[in-house]
Amino acid sequence: MRLPSTLAALAWLGGFQALLVNAIQTISAVGSKFFYEDGTQYFLKGIAYQLIPEDPLVDTAQCKRDFSRMAELGTNAIRVYHVDPNANHDGCMEALAAVGIYLFVDLDTFDTWINQDEPQWTHSQFDRYKAVLDEFQKYNNTAGVFVGNEVINTKEGSAAAPYVLAAAHDIKSYRNGKGYRNIPVGYSAADIAELRPMLQNYLACSPNSADRLDFFSLNAYEWCGSSSYETSGYKELQSLANDYPVPIFFSETGCNVARPRTFEDQAAIFGPEMSNTWSGSIIYEWIQEANDYGLVKYGPPSGASSAKILVQDGFARQGEPIPVDPDFHNLKAQWARLRPTGVALSDYIKSTSSIEPASCPTSTPGGWTVDSHQPLPTLQQAASDMAGVRPNSGFGRGPDSGSRPGHLAARVTSVALSNYHASRAVNSASSGTRAFDRLAGGSLFLCMSIGALTLWL
């Protein structure tokens, strides 16, 4: 009789461990900034992390080794491009949370990404996107999801933009319908000069918050070696991002044309020139590969044989992370001295009522070709078209939610305005109450668990 009860007590202790992991604060997008639950502004100091093509978040032992080293670097975010939604990610997500690191994850897979040349948004794509969201929404340290990465990669590719936005719309609608936390939904854009800022603005210009991104990010490698805010092109990027209505950050950066990499651009991104607008950066990338962007390479873990280490394409993808000198330490030194404080949510929320959507772009010869007033090719829109119904939906029509039929309306608070606190009350308790409940509940749970374990052993 004692064995089942003992196992139950151990299970309770396991539940307590999960409780501790979930005690990490969530991240929300409010207006043009990210915030922790306690109202402190969140700036990304991130690393692109894709050790293996399929899913790097399934090897808990490796995650613990890597994330411990990332914490030394000063990392508070990672970006993962491909995951298996059917795998168990508890160990790696717990390892991330233990060192205060958040996840930004791409929802697409190798066979579901939106193709610029033949853009479409289908139910099969949507199902795969939903599966990834279903898996990662349960972790408090999932900070955001991407509906695409560099879908538009040439100046002729603007026609694919409505499909990116349709994917974002449908994922946000699904997120809200399921009652999930308002995990921000965004896009990672290629740095196509001919389409800036048209794409950037198009994705955030709808008066209907259901039809715009919760955040926008840019893969940019303009600052190479010893450069400056003016000559690198960052000054222009800043001018195009002024008054942008949703959070914007660098989803890839870290040019390696000049060696070694000194990461001088971080001083501009986190400094007075850009930190009032940009929410940080993600450095490409963690692992050393043929492209020579790595911050670490791998050696055998203590007591292990190198013959047992996973190797792909001639590079070890498992083992003890060894810093690539001097790049690793150059980045560490930059981030150590760059500590933007940002603005408190309690102060910032007072100004969000004045935030307006971006200005919708107009068509330009040989460049932007999208009519911003046309309805998005969402799956809801496609179903309505097949039924002969034309929902009153468009970028230039009506107020934020009243212009859409009831069954199409979305409960979107990630781009929050003056009703932010009210929506938070509906979706979750206040951050202070939640923090207290976690601590109090955790202490009580621990006492109960230890008592039960003592009683039955």
Secondary structure, DSSP 8 states (H G I E B T S, - for coil): -HHHHHHHHHHHHHHHHHHHHTTS--EEEETTEEEETTS-B--EEEEE--SSSS-SSS-HHHHHHHHHHHHHHT--EEEES---TTS--HHHHHHHHHTT-EEEEE---TTTS--SSS----HHHHHHHHHHHHHHTTSTTEEEEEEEESS--STT-GGGHHHHHHHHHHHHHHHHHTT-----EEEEEE--GGGTTHHHHHTT--SSGGGS-SEEEEE-----SS--TTTTSHHHHHHHHTT-SS-EEEEEE---SSSS---THHHHHSSTTTTTTEEEEEES-SB--TTS--SEEEE--TT--GGGS-EETTEE-SSEEEE-TTHHHHHHHHHHH-------HHHHGGGGGG----------TTS----TTS----HHHHHHHHTT---S--TTSSSTTTTS-GGG-----SS--TTHHHHHHHHS--HHHHHHHHHHHHHHHHHHHHHHHHHH-
